[in-house]
Each structure stands twice: as structure tokens, then as C-alpha cells.
Amino acid sequence: MTARGGSGSEMVIGWFASERRERRRKVRLYRKHLEPRARRFLRIYLNADETRKPEFYQAVQEASEQCRPSGSSLPPLELEDAQVAEATSSAAMQIVLERSALNKSDRNSDFVTDACATVAVAYHRAAGVYIRDKEMQELGTAAVHLLTIATSWTRITNEGAS
């Protein structure tokens, strides 16, 4: 026993337990605010014809760029990939919460908010938040795929315009 009343292993176990509780709390919050919007966005995307899909690519690409740390296209060198993913997802989550609080219910506003929710889910998946939640992990994987397609589409479109 240490002078503080616990062994080092008890402190480590307590830390892991608090990490698990925090992760579960986050996943519940994400399920409530992000899951329905991301599912709707992805469902509408999948049902869209090929001429409309670039709207989805542009929306998620812009949301991703807006939420990146430091507002730049490149992450700060001192941040690890998981930290960048966590910071980006948190920024996207904040945008979703703010836009939802406005209670502005029109198609364009919902489309942008749903794009931000999809970006948040994608980056939460990249940050490893959904490790113990298979359903959210699958949704996150779909969101990551869409974000990857959007990034490639944007790059190709920008190169073609040059």
C-alpha cells in the first residue's frame, strides 16, 4: 500500500474504469445526436442519382475542412492522428449541437447539419471511439468511406479545374 491509501495497480484499474465510463457516455451522446442524422445523410446519398452525389461529396468535404484543428488542411505536427481525429470529430459534434439548437428545420439546413454529423461519426470511428459498439463502428466505417470518396472527388475535380 502507498501512503495515499491505494496501490499503483488499483490506481491504474480505476483509470481504465473511468476511461471506459467516459467512452460509454460519449457513445450514448453520439447515438442521440449524430447517429440519426448520419444515417439519414448516408441513406439519402445511397439513393441519390449520380448527378446529385457531388453535392454530398462537397458537403462532407467542406464540413471536414471546417472542423480540422487550426482550420488548416494539414494537422499540426505535434498532434497524433488519433488526436487530430478526436479534435475534428469534437468540432463537428459541436457544430451539430449548435445547429440543432437553432431548430431551423429546412432541407438545406438539415443537409448541412447531417453532413457535419456524418463527418463527426467518421472521425469518431477513426479515433477508435466505437471499439465496443459494433453498430456505431459499422456506421462509422460507412461514413469514413464516404469521406474518402469525397476527398478523392474533390482532389480530382480541383486538378481538372487547374
C-alpha positions as CSV (number, residue, x, y, z in Angstrom):
1,M,0.0,0.0,0.0
2,T,1.1,3.5,-0.7
3,A,0.8,6.5,1.7
4,R,-2.2,7.7,-0.3
5,G,-4.2,4.6,0.5
6,G,-4.0,2.6,-2.7
7,S,-1.6,0.5,-4.7
8,G,-0.4,1.6,-8.1
9,S,-2.3,-1.2,-9.8
10,E,-5.6,0.0,-8.1
11,M,-5.0,3.4,-9.5
12,V,-4.4,2.1,-13.0
13,I,-7.5,-0.1,-12.8
14,G,-9.5,2.9,-11.6
15,W,-8.2,5.0,-14.5
16,F,-9.2,2.3,-17.0
17,A,-12.7,2.1,-15.5
18,S,-13.1,5.8,-15.7
19,E,-11.9,5.8,-19.3
20,R,-14.5,3.1,-20.1
21,R,-17.3,5.1,-18.4
22,E,-16.3,8.2,-20.3
23,R,-16.2,6.3,-23.6
24,R,-19.7,4.8,-22.9
25,R,-21.0,8.3,-22.1
26,K,-19.6,9.7,-25.3
27,V,-21.1,6.9,-27.4
28,R,-24.6,7.4,-25.8
29,L,-24.3,11.2,-26.6
30,Y,-23.2,10.4,-30.2
31,R,-26.0,7.9,-30.7
32,K,-28.5,10.5,-29.6
33,H,-27.2,13.5,-31.6
34,L,-25.2,12.0,-34.5
35,E,-26.5,8.6,-35.4
36,P,-29.9,9.5,-36.8
37,R,-28.5,12.4,-38.8
38,A,-25.6,10.4,-40.2
39,R,-27.8,7.5,-41.1
40,R,-30.2,9.8,-42.9
41,F,-27.4,11.5,-44.8
42,L,-25.9,8.2,-45.9
43,R,-29.3,6.7,-46.8
44,I,-30.1,9.8,-49.0
45,Y,-26.7,9.6,-50.5
46,L,-27.1,6.0,-51.5
47,N,-30.4,6.7,-53.1
48,A,-29.2,9.8,-54.9
49,D,-28.6,9.6,-58.6
50,E,-25.0,10.1,-59.9
51,T,-25.7,13.7,-60.9
52,R,-26.6,14.6,-57.3
53,K,-23.8,12.7,-55.5
54,P,-21.2,15.6,-55.9
55,E,-23.4,17.7,-53.6
56,F,-22.8,15.1,-50.9
57,Y,-19.1,15.0,-51.6
58,Q,-18.8,18.8,-51.4
59,A,-20.9,19.0,-48.2
60,V,-18.8,16.4,-46.3
61,Q,-15.5,17.8,-47.6
62,E,-16.4,21.3,-46.6
63,A,-17.6,20.1,-43.1
64,S,-14.3,18.2,-42.7
65,E,-12.2,21.1,-43.7
66,Q,-14.2,23.5,-41.4
67,C,-13.7,21.1,-38.4
68,R,-10.0,20.4,-38.7
69,P,-7.7,21.6,-35.9
70,S,-6.2,25.1,-36.6
71,G,-8.5,25.4,-39.6
72,S,-5.8,24.3,-41.9
73,S,-5.8,21.5,-44.4
74,L,-2.7,20.0,-42.6
75,P,-2.8,18.9,-39.0
76,P,-0.3,20.5,-36.5
77,L,2.8,18.4,-36.4
78,E,2.7,17.9,-32.7
79,L,-0.7,16.1,-32.8
80,E,-1.0,12.4,-33.3
81,D,-3.5,11.1,-35.8
82,A,-5.9,10.0,-33.1
83,Q,-5.8,13.4,-31.5
84,V,-6.5,15.1,-34.9
85,A,-9.4,12.7,-35.4
86,E,-10.7,13.4,-31.9
87,A,-10.4,17.2,-32.3
88,T,-12.1,17.1,-35.7
89,S,-14.9,14.9,-34.5
90,S,-15.5,17.1,-31.4
91,A,-15.6,20.2,-33.6
92,A,-18.1,18.6,-35.9
93,M,-20.2,17.4,-32.9
94,Q,-20.2,21.0,-31.6
95,I,-21.5,22.3,-34.9
96,V,-24.2,19.7,-35.0
97,L,-25.3,20.6,-31.4
98,E,-25.3,24.3,-32.2
99,R,-27.2,23.9,-35.5
100,S,-29.7,21.6,-33.8
101,A,-30.3,24.2,-31.1
102,L,-31.2,26.7,-33.7
103,N,-34.2,24.5,-34.5
104,K,-34.1,25.7,-38.1
105,S,-35.9,22.9,-39.9
106,D,-35.4,23.4,-43.7
107,R,-33.9,20.9,-46.1
108,N,-30.7,22.9,-46.8
109,S,-30.0,23.4,-43.1
110,D,-30.7,19.8,-42.3
111,F,-28.5,18.7,-45.2
112,V,-25.5,20.7,-43.8
113,T,-26.1,19.6,-40.2
114,D,-26.4,15.9,-41.4
115,A,-23.1,16.3,-43.3
116,C,-21.4,17.6,-40.1
117,A,-22.9,14.6,-38.2
118,T,-21.5,12.2,-40.8
119,V,-18.1,13.8,-40.5
120,A,-18.2,13.6,-36.7
121,V,-19.1,9.9,-37.0
122,A,-16.3,9.3,-39.5
123,Y,-13.7,10.9,-37.3
124,H,-15.0,9.2,-34.1
125,R,-14.6,5.9,-36.0
126,A,-11.0,7.0,-36.9
127,A,-10.3,7.9,-33.3
128,G,-11.4,4.5,-32.1
129,V,-14.3,5.7,-30.1
130,Y,-16.6,2.9,-31.3
131,I,-14.4,0.0,-30.4
132,R,-17.0,-1.7,-28.2
133,D,-20.1,-0.7,-30.3
134,K,-20.4,-2.8,-33.4
135,E,-23.4,-0.9,-34.8
136,M,-21.7,2.5,-34.5
137,Q,-18.5,1.0,-35.8
138,E,-20.3,-0.1,-39.0
139,L,-21.9,3.4,-39.4
140,G,-18.6,5.0,-38.8
141,T,-17.0,2.8,-41.4
142,A,-19.6,3.8,-44.0
143,A,-19.0,7.5,-43.0
144,V,-15.3,7.1,-43.4
145,H,-15.8,5.6,-46.9
146,L,-18.0,8.5,-48.0
147,L,-15.4,11.0,-46.6
148,T,-12.7,9.2,-48.5
149,I,-14.7,9.3,-51.8
150,A,-15.4,12.9,-51.2
151,T,-11.8,13.7,-50.6
152,S,-10.7,11.9,-53.8
153,W,-13.6,13.5,-55.8
154,T,-12.6,17.0,-54.6
155,R,-8.9,16.4,-55.4
156,I,-9.8,15.1,-58.9
157,T,-12.2,18.0,-59.5
158,N,-9.7,20.6,-58.4
159,E,-7.0,19.1,-60.6
160,G,-9.3,19.1,-63.6
161,A,-10.1,22.8,-63.0
162,S,-6.4,23.8,-62.9
